[in-house]
Amino acid sequence: ILGKKEMEEMGMDAVLGIARGSSEEPKFIVMEYWGKKGAKGASLENRPVVLIGKGVTFDTGGLNLKSGDSMYEMHMDMSGGAAVIHALALAAKLNIPANIVALVPAVENSPSGSAVRPGDILKSLSGKTIEILNTDAEGRVILADAITYAKRYNPKAVLDVATLTGAALTSLGTHASAFMTNEQQGITMADLMVLAETSGDYLWPFPLWEEYEEMVKGNFGDVPNISTAGNSRYGGVIAGGMFLWEFAKDLDCFW
């Protein structure tokens, strides 16, 4: 578990920036399970799958404070982190012959005099700068650093899981999760949807078209955490996914 000092030394300022409004210090949780025989990462077969989970332990919305009704149950904003931790633990208990890494940036998003402000610029671990336009779009910001951290494992696949945006509920209700992917290395949207149907944990795809990249072009930073056109009801799921894609482009694998 990396603490604040280790993250400062690494330059993980996206995670640190979101956490700075809270009295609770951020943590970056790293879990590894090596269940595949052979040298780690020596071949595509042995390269690990990296699971990344959003771990916002409570989300007030920060200075862009949520309403009372919207803030209720925001201790559940760490569900992505919980999911990947349990997935790795279950793989280990079942002795699954695979190499799996779980990464969880864990922060509390709170308003205070030291909190990140709309208009602030955070420098991510990748070197890209993130323009904070809305402090309640914090999950994608901390996931950006985790996606970059995943590169050190030379993964064959990276999957990030998050309660990323209420726009997914607007689009799909509570029966399916939205997903976006670069369809690479023999894994496709269809493969994921078959697994989703089999498990009963349904998925539905959204496009990752280059036409949407206009949403993630910043005015003062490289990437805005919401569209510079403003917080719109149009394409909210896609805007969140396109933000993450700006960092996942640096991966040499399926995302």
N, C-alpha and C positions, 0 to 999 in steps of 0.2 A: 504494500500500500504506500503510494507516494503521498507525502504531505506537502504543505504549502512551500517549504523551503526547497524541496526537490523540484517542484513544478516551476518555481522561480528560476532555478538554475538551468532548467531545460528550455525555458521560454514559452511555457504553456499559458500564455496570458489570456487566451479566450476563456479558459476555465476559471482562472484567477479573477478575471474581470467580473464575471457574473456573480462570483461568490463574495465579492468584497463588501456588499451591503449587509452581510449577515455576521453575527458574532460566532457562528459555527464555521470552523475552518474547512475548506474543501479537501477532498481526498480523491486520489485517482487509483482505483482498484484494478489490479492485474492478477488474473487467475490463469494457470496453464495446466492442461491435461495432455500428456504425451502417451497415447494409447496405441500408436502405430509403431511397429518394429522397424528398425533401420535408422540411419542418421537423420537427425532433425533437419527438415528443409532441403535434404540432399537431392530430392527429385520432386516433380509436381505432385506425385502420389503422397509424399511425406510432408509437403508444405501444409501448414495448419489452416484451418478455417478460423477466422477471427470474428467473434460475436461482440458487438458494441451495444451497450444499453444506456439509455438516458437515465441518470440518477439524480434528478432534482427532488430532494427529500421533502421540500415544501416550496410551493410556488405562489407567492403573493402577487406576482406580476411585476415586482420591483416598483420603480417610480411610476410606471404605467400600471397603476394598481388595479387589480381585478375588482369587480363588484362583489358584494357579500355572497350572493348565490353562486357566482362563478368560482369563488375561492374555496368554497366548501369541498372537502375531500381532496385538496391539492397535495396532501401527503402521498397521494397515489401517483404523483408525477414522477416517481422513481420506478414505475412498473416495468419499463424497458430494462433497467438495470437488474431488477429482481428476476426478470425472465431469463436473461442470459446467465446469471449466476446459477439459477436452478438448472438450466440446460446443461451447463458444464458439470455441475455436481451429479446430475442424473447420468450423463455419459460415463463419468468415472465409476459410479455405482454399478452400471451395466457392463463395464469393461469393454466399451465400444472401441473397435480397432480404428481409431482416428486421432488426429492431433487437433486439439481445439484450444483456443485462447479466448478468454472473456475480458473485456475492458469496460470499466464503468467510471466515467467522470461523475463524482458525487458532490453536489453543491446545494445550498439553500438560496433561493432567490428572494431577497428581502429589500424593502426600501429603508434607506437611512442616509445620513449625510455623506457617507463614503460610497454609496451605491453607484453603479454604472448609470450614466445619464443618457437620454436620447441625444444624439449628436456626438457622443464619444467614439473614439477609434481604438480598437483593440488589435494588437498584433498577435496573430495565431502562431502556433508551433510551426506551421508550414512556411511562415514568412509573409503570407498574405494578410492584409489588414481588413478588419471587419468593421463596417460602419453600423453602429447601433442606432437604429431608427425607432425601435420599440423594445423596451426592456422585457416585455412579456413574450418575446420570441427568443427566449434564452436557451431552449433545449438544443436547437440547431447549432448555436454558438459553441457550446461545450462539446458537442459531438464532433465538430470540426477538428479540434485538437486530438480527439481519440482516433479519428480516421487517419490523421497524419502519423500518430504514434504506431498504428497498426503496421505501417510500412516496414518497420524494423524486423518483423517476423517473416518477411517475404511470403505473404499468405497466398493461398490459391483462391480464396474467396473471403470477402468481408461483407457481413450483414449487420446493419445497424437497426435497432429496434427502439421505438420511442412513442410516448404519448406526445407527438410532435405538434399537432395542431387540431383545434376544434373543427377546422374545415373538413377533416376526414369524416367526422360525425355528420356534418351537413350533407356530405356527398353520399355516404354509405350507411348511415345509421349505426347501430351497435352490433351488426351481424358480420361485419367483415373489416379487415384492415386494408388500408390503401398501401400500395407499394410501387416503387419505380426501380428499374434496373438497367444496367448497360448490356445485358445479355452477352456473356463472354465465356470462353473456356468450356463450351459444351453445355452450359446451364442456361435455360431460357425461362421466360415468363410462364410458358406452358408447364415446365417441370415444377416450378414453385406452386402453381395452381393445383396440380395433381396432388402434391404433398399436402396442400391446404385442405383439399376435399377429403383426403384420406384421414387427416387428423381431426377434421371438424372445426379447425381454426382458419376460417375462410380468408382469402386474399382477393383483391381485385386490382388490376394494373392501371397505372396512369402513365401518360407519355413523358418521355425524356427527350423531347425534340429540341433542336438547337434554336428554333424560333422563340422558345421561352427564355433564352439566355438574357434577353433584355431585362427580365425581372431582377437579375442579380448583377447588374452593373451599377457600381456605386458612384456617387458624385465626389466624395472626399476620401473614401476608402475603396479597396479593391472590390469587396463584396458587401452589400447591405443585408442586414438580417431580415428585413422585409423589403418589398419592392420600393424603389425610390418614388414611384408614383403614389405611394401611400398604402395604408392597410385596406385592401380591397376585398370584397366578397368574391371577386373573380379569380379562380385558379389558386385558391389558398393552399391546397394540397401540393400542387405542382411547384408553387413558389418555395415551399419548405424543402421539397426534394431537389429542386434545382440548386438551392443554396448548398446542400450537402454534396451534390455532384461536383461543384466547383473545387472541392477538396478531394473527392474520390477520384477525379481525373488523374491524380498523381499516382494512383495505385496501378500496378501491373497485373490486374486480376479482375475477376468477376466481382461486381458490387451490387 
